[in-house]
Each structure stands twice: as structure tokens, then as C-alpha cells.
Amino acid sequence: MAEPIAALIAQLAKTGLDAVGRGLVVASGGNLSARVPGQDAFVVTAAGTWLDRLVPEDFSIIDLQGSVLGGNKRPSSEWKLHWRTYQVRPDVNAIVHLHPQVAVVLDACGYPVRLLTLDHAFYVGRIERVPFFHNGSDELAEAAAEASRDANAIILAHHGCSALGDTVEMAYRRALNLEQAAEATFRCLQLGNAGVSFPEWALEGIHHR
């Protein structure tokens, strides 16, 4: 296995282990990917893999035309979710798809996740959502890709989230801050506050892709 790909796989495996430890995904849910440097291809977790048990054999290599180039022959059922987003966002080098419960529950109940802190505003920025589509479907992949044109954090209704970044670390950092923002929003609702959020006047100039 080429050294750049092995390094990406090591980063993704570390991320998966941490995400499971934090309760952001369980069993074989969720999937992770990263673009291969200098190639029109990406590595993605394979079908049925548990994110806290990832080894090099648990990854597939797919090109931007959707063909499996190497690695595991059975990529995640959600590979199209990653594939279509990489096509529309050439600046994105990593995608973390997890199942954060607080963000999903708030969305299902009709409450938007609010940005409460500077870190939420800086790392998450704009949050988009897509309605429910079946996992692995073309409809879900297309909707998430379109939503990613304007955001790096996308909530997938009754499902999970996709967080994007120029590195694996940044994508995961956004996923963590998205769920933290959801937890803070939930606490505000418990306190009877349905409107507080990060000051609008302070948003200008702090977002980055």
C-alpha cells in the first residue's frame, strides 16, 4: 500500500476509534473517507466495518468516476454520499459521516441546532440539513452534495451528519463541534430559551472552509 494512502488510513482509523469512544456512532454505523493526494480518488471504509476496529483491509479505494480501484471490494453502502460530495467540493479532502444522537433528535423534533460559542461559529459555521432518504441511495448522495455547496456540516434527517474538511482532523473537529452545539441547544431549550445564539454581528470574518 502506498505510503500516502497508509497514512490516511491510519488517521481515519484513529478518528473512528475516538468517535465510537465518544458515543457518536455504534456498531457498524457511520463511515469515513479521505481524498488521496494528487489523485482523483478517495479511500472510504468498507461495508460492515466497525469504526473502532478499523484495519487497512477495511478500506476501499474509489475514483471520482465511481469505480473501485483497489483495497476492499465492498465499499460502504454510503460510498456515493462521499463520492458526490468530493465531486462538487474540490476543496474538501475528508468526510466524516457519523450518527450524533443529540443533533439528530433535535432535528427530528423540529429544532434547529444553534451555534452558541465561538468554536461552534468558527468550526461549524453554516449548518444545512437534508430530508430523510434511504441510506446508500442516489437521492441521499445528491441531496447531501447539493447541501455541501453552502456548508461544511450537514444534518441528514433521521440518520446522522456529514462533516467536511480540508483534513481528516478538521472534518472530525467539525463533527465534534456540531454535536456539542446540539447539546448546548438542548440545554437552552431545557432552560426555556428558544432563541439565543452566537451574536450575528460577530459572525463576519470568522468563517473559513
N, C-alpha and C positions, 0 to 999 in steps of 0.2 A: 504493500500500500504506500502510495506517495506520501512523503513527509507532510506537506500542507494538509492533505486530507486526514491523515492520522492525528494531526494537531487539532483540527476542527472537531473530530470525533471525540477526542479527549475532553475538549471544552463542553461539548454537548452532553457527554456522559456525566460530567461534574454538575452541570446545570440540572439534569434530570434527577440526580440523587438529591440535590438540595430542594428541588421543587416538591418531590414526594415527602421529604422530611418536614416540610412546612405545611403539608396538607393541601397543596394546590392541585393535586391530581392523585388518583388512586389506581391501583391495579394496572391494566394496560391502556388506560385513558391517556389522552394528550399525545403530542408528537412534536419533535424538534427538528430544525433544519438550519443549514448554513450554506451560503454560496461558496463554490470552490474558486479560490483566487485565480484570476487570469483565464477562466474557462466559463463557457455558457452552460454551467451545470451546478447542481447543488447536491449535498448529502442530506438524507432525511431518515428518521427512524423507520424501521421496518414494521410490518403488520404484526400485531400481537405482542410487541415488546413492552416490558415494564420499565419505566423511566429510571428507576433506582437500581436496575440490574444491567445496564447497557454495556455491551462489549462490541468490538469492531465489527463482528459478524451481524450485528443488529442494525446495520445501516445500508441503505441503498444509494446509489449514485444515479441521478436522473439529469438529462439535459433539458434545455429550455424548449425543446420540441415535444417533451413528454416521454422520451424513450429511456428505459433503464439501461445505463451504460455498464454498470458493474455493482459489486457488493451483493447484498441480499436481493434475491429475485422478486421478493414480495414486499414492495414498499407499503408504508402505512396507507390505510384506506383514505386518509386525508391528504395524500400527496398532492392532489390537484389544488388544494387550499394554498399550499406553499408555492406550487408551480405558477399559478395565475398571478399571485402577488409579486413574485420575482419578475414576471414579465412586465407588469405595469409600474413597478418601482425599482428601477436600475440602481438606485442609491441604497437599497436595503440589502444587507448581507447576511441577516439571520432572522429567523421567525420562531417564536416560542408560542406554541399553542397548548394552553392549559385549561383546567376546569375550576377556576376560583369560585368558591361557593357563594361568598357574600355578594360579589359583583353580579353573579347570575341570578341570585334570589332577588336582589333589588330591582334588576331589570325586569324579571318576570312579574314583579308586583307593581310595575309602572313607575318606579322611582329612578330618575337618572343618577348616575354616580357623579358626585360633585368633587371638584378639586378644592381641598381645604388648606393645603400647606404649599410653601414654596417648592418643595421637592415634587409634589404632585403636579404643580403647574409646569415646572421645568422639564421633568422627565416624561410625564404622560401627555400634557398639552391637550389637544382636542381628542375627545372620545367619540367614536362613531359606533353605531350598532346596526346589525342586520337582523331581519326577522328569522324565524326558525325555518331551516331547510335541513333535510336529512343529511347525516354525516356522510362524507365521501361523494356527495352529489355535485354535479356540474353547477347547479343553482347556487349552492353554498360557496363554491370556489369563486364563481363570478361575482356574487354579491360582496364577498369579503375583499376581493381585489378592487372592486369599484370603491368600497368604503376606504380602502387604504390610500387612495389618491389624496385624501384630505386629512389623514390621521395615521398615527403610529400605534394606536391602541383601539382595537375593535372588539366589542362585545357581541358574541354570537348567541342570540336568544335561545334560552332553554338548553344551553350547550356549554359555552366556555368563552375563551377570549383568544385573540391573536395579538401578540405584541411584537413590534418590528424594531430593528436597529441596524446600525452600520457594523456592529459587532455582536457576538453572542452575548457578551456581558451587558451591552446596552439594551438589547431586546429583553433580556431577563430582568434587568433593573426596571424597565417599564412595566413588565408584568407584575412585579412585586409592588410597585407604587400604585398601580391600578387597583389591586386588591386592598392595599392599605387605605386608599381613597374611599373605596367602597365601605370598609369597616368604619372609617370616620363618618361617612354619610349616614350609616346605620345608627351610630351613636347620636348624631344630631337629631335624627328622627325620633329616637327614644326620648330625647330631651324636649321634644315638641317643636324643634326648629326645622322648617322645611325649605328655608331659603338661603341660609348663609353659604358663601363660597369664597374662593380666593378673590381679592379685590380686582375688579375689571381694569382699573387704571394701572395696575402693576403688571398686567399680562404682556404689554407691549415690550418687545425686545428680549424676552426671556426664552421663547420657544426656539428649538432647533430640531433639525431632522437627523 
